[in-house]
Amino acid sequence: YCRKEGIVVQAYASLGGQDCGKKTWNVLGGKLVERKEVVDAAERHGEMMPAQVLLRWATQQGFGVIPKSTNVDHMRMNLEAVMECCLLDGDKKSTNDGNDS
């Protein structure tokens, strides 16, 4: 519906809500940045970090992202991941397949 109507969905907690408590993580199956399919995709892309894989996946799906960071180097890496990198079809599929939360 949103794509059809030209509405951009904003991802809340684009990296999976890194500030939530341990109890919540257990219910969700662990932190998104530590999930096997995300870590594997990051490793296939060389210097890409799992957080950047999540940001790139979201933007390739058409979601808006606003990652929280006060570290200039992290901000730069996040921007590069969104602007310069493109996940492979296999990375997108495995990340989608792991999206059960």
Short mmCIF file of the C-alpha atoms (twelve columns), coordinates in Angstrom:
data_MODEL
# 
_entry.id   MODEL 
# 
loop_
_atom_site.group_PDB 
_atom_site.id 
_atom_site.type_symbol 
_atom_site.label_atom_id 
_atom_site.label_alt_id 
_atom_site.label_comp_id 
_atom_site.label_asym_id 
_atom_site.label_seq_id 
_atom_site.Cartn_x 
_atom_site.Cartn_y 
_atom_site.Cartn_z 
_atom_site.pdbx_PDB_model_num 
ATOM 1   C CA . TYR A 1   0.000  0.000   0.000  1 
ATOM 2   C CA . CYS A 2   2.685  2.490   1.001  1 
ATOM 3   C CA . ARG A 3   4.750  1.976   -2.166 1 
ATOM 4   C CA . LYS A 4   1.641  2.245   -4.306 1 
ATOM 5   C CA . GLU A 5   0.683  5.519   -2.618 1 
ATOM 6   C CA . GLY A 6   4.242  6.928   -2.605 1 
ATOM 7   C CA . ILE A 7   4.517  6.829   1.193  1 
ATOM 8   C CA . VAL A 8   8.005  6.268   2.626  1 
ATOM 9   C CA . VAL A 9   8.003  4.172   5.785  1 
ATOM 10  C CA . GLN A 10  10.447 5.361   8.449  1 
ATOM 11  C CA . ALA A 11  12.239 2.560   10.282 1 
ATOM 12  C CA . TYR A 12  12.100 3.075   14.030 1 
ATOM 13  C CA . ALA A 13  15.231 1.660   15.698 1 
ATOM 14  C CA . SER A 14  16.841 0.911   12.326 1 
ATOM 15  C CA . LEU A 15  19.450 -1.323  13.926 1 
ATOM 16  C CA . GLY A 16  16.950 -3.279  15.961 1 
ATOM 17  C CA . GLY A 17  16.569 -1.131  19.059 1 
ATOM 18  C CA . GLN A 18  20.016 -1.581  20.531 1 
ATOM 19  C CA . ASP A 19  18.863 0.041   23.777 1 
ATOM 20  C CA . CYS A 20  16.157 -2.474  24.683 1 
ATOM 21  C CA . GLY A 21  16.595 -4.863  27.604 1 
ATOM 22  C CA . LYS A 22  17.913 -8.420  27.596 1 
ATOM 23  C CA . LYS A 23  14.432 -9.864  28.158 1 
ATOM 24  C CA . THR A 24  13.215 -8.243  24.937 1 
ATOM 25  C CA . TRP A 25  16.257 -9.558  23.014 1 
ATOM 26  C CA . ASN A 26  15.519 -13.092 24.166 1 
ATOM 27  C CA . VAL A 27  11.941 -12.848 22.877 1 
ATOM 28  C CA . LEU A 28  13.161 -11.520 19.510 1 
ATOM 29  C CA . GLY A 29  15.870 -14.163 19.078 1 
ATOM 30  C CA . GLY A 30  18.857 -11.942 19.814 1 
ATOM 31  C CA . LYS A 31  20.260 -8.671  18.545 1 
ATOM 32  C CA . LEU A 32  19.825 -8.076  14.823 1 
ATOM 33  C CA . VAL A 33  23.496 -7.099  14.415 1 
ATOM 34  C CA . GLU A 34  24.484 -10.517 15.821 1 
ATOM 35  C CA . ARG A 35  22.175 -12.674 13.688 1 
ATOM 36  C CA . LYS A 36  23.994 -15.187 11.509 1 
ATOM 37  C CA . GLU A 37  22.507 -14.054 8.194  1 
ATOM 38  C CA . VAL A 38  23.469 -10.416 8.887  1 
ATOM 39  C CA . VAL A 39  27.008 -11.271 10.051 1 
ATOM 40  C CA . ASP A 40  27.496 -13.578 7.044  1 
ATOM 41  C CA . ALA A 41  26.367 -10.833 4.623  1 
ATOM 42  C CA . ALA A 42  28.780 -8.365  6.264  1 
ATOM 43  C CA . GLU A 43  31.655 -10.832 5.884  1 
ATOM 44  C CA . ARG A 44  30.853 -11.336 2.189  1 
ATOM 45  C CA . HIS A 45  31.167 -7.580  1.669  1 
ATOM 46  C CA . GLY A 46  34.619 -7.270  3.203  1 
ATOM 47  C CA . GLU A 47  34.873 -4.265  5.493  1 
ATOM 48  C CA . MET A 48  31.117 -3.822  5.913  1 
ATOM 49  C CA . MET A 49  29.831 -4.097  9.489  1 
ATOM 50  C CA . PRO A 50  26.564 -5.887  10.398 1 
ATOM 51  C CA . ALA A 51  24.953 -2.536  11.267 1 
ATOM 52  C CA . GLN A 52  25.673 -1.282  7.758  1 
ATOM 53  C CA . VAL A 53  24.119 -4.440  6.278  1 
ATOM 54  C CA . LEU A 54  20.914 -3.707  8.204  1 
ATOM 55  C CA . LEU A 55  20.881 -0.077  7.051  1 
ATOM 56  C CA . ARG A 56  21.521 -1.015  3.436  1 
ATOM 57  C CA . TRP A 57  18.892 -3.769  3.527  1 
ATOM 58  C CA . ALA A 58  16.299 -1.316  4.852  1 
ATOM 59  C CA . THR A 59  17.087 1.361   2.261  1 
ATOM 60  C CA . GLN A 60  17.038 -1.191  -0.577 1 
ATOM 61  C CA . GLN A 61  13.550 -2.161  0.624  1 
ATOM 62  C CA . GLY A 62  12.535 1.504   0.384  1 
ATOM 63  C CA . PHE A 63  12.484 2.275   4.119  1 
ATOM 64  C CA . GLY A 64  13.868 5.503   5.549  1 
ATOM 65  C CA . VAL A 65  16.522 5.005   8.227  1 
ATOM 66  C CA . ILE A 66  17.949 7.288   10.892 1 
ATOM 67  C CA . PRO A 67  20.723 5.436   12.709 1 
ATOM 68  C CA . LYS A 68  21.637 6.790   16.126 1 
ATOM 69  C CA . SER A 69  25.327 7.622   16.466 1 
ATOM 70  C CA . THR A 70  27.495 10.339  17.933 1 
ATOM 71  C CA . ASN A 71  30.668 8.807   16.489 1 
ATOM 72  C CA . VAL A 72  31.750 10.610  13.311 1 
ATOM 73  C CA . ASP A 73  33.448 7.499   11.903 1 
ATOM 74  C CA . HIS A 74  30.275 5.437   12.417 1 
ATOM 75  C CA . MET A 75  28.203 8.168   10.770 1 
ATOM 76  C CA . ARG A 76  30.549 8.125   7.777  1 
ATOM 77  C CA . MET A 77  30.447 4.317   7.499  1 
ATOM 78  C CA . ASN A 78  26.647 4.340   7.763  1 
ATOM 79  C CA . LEU A 79  26.362 6.923   4.990  1 
ATOM 80  C CA . GLU A 80  28.763 4.983   2.769  1 
ATOM 81  C CA . ALA A 81  26.788 1.777   3.331  1 
ATOM 82  C CA . VAL A 82  23.550 3.454   2.319  1 
ATOM 83  C CA . MET A 83  24.944 5.415   -0.627 1 
ATOM 84  C CA . GLU A 84  27.695 3.251   -2.102 1 
ATOM 85  C CA . CYS A 85  27.052 -0.400  -1.334 1 
ATOM 86  C CA . CYS A 86  24.489 -2.721  -2.835 1 
ATOM 87  C CA . LEU A 87  23.582 -6.016  -1.189 1 
ATOM 88  C CA . LEU A 88  23.610 -9.062  -3.390 1 
ATOM 89  C CA . ASP A 89  20.321 -10.833 -4.083 1 
ATOM 90  C CA . GLY A 90  21.434 -13.735 -1.875 1 
ATOM 91  C CA . ASP A 91  22.150 -11.322 0.990  1 
ATOM 92  C CA . LYS A 92  18.725 -9.719  0.643  1 
ATOM 93  C CA . LYS A 93  17.016 -13.127 0.546  1 
ATOM 94  C CA . SER A 94  18.833 -14.491 3.621  1 
ATOM 95  C CA . THR A 95  18.176 -11.283 5.532  1 
ATOM 96  C CA . ASN A 96  14.500 -11.414 4.536  1 
ATOM 97  C CA . ASP A 97  14.316 -15.088 5.526  1 
ATOM 98  C CA . GLY A 98  15.667 -14.230 8.980  1 
ATOM 99  C CA . ASN A 99  13.099 -11.467 9.419  1 
ATOM 100 C CA . ASP A 100 10.729 -13.275 11.754 1 
ATOM 101 C CA . SER A 101 10.517 -10.545 14.366 1 
# 
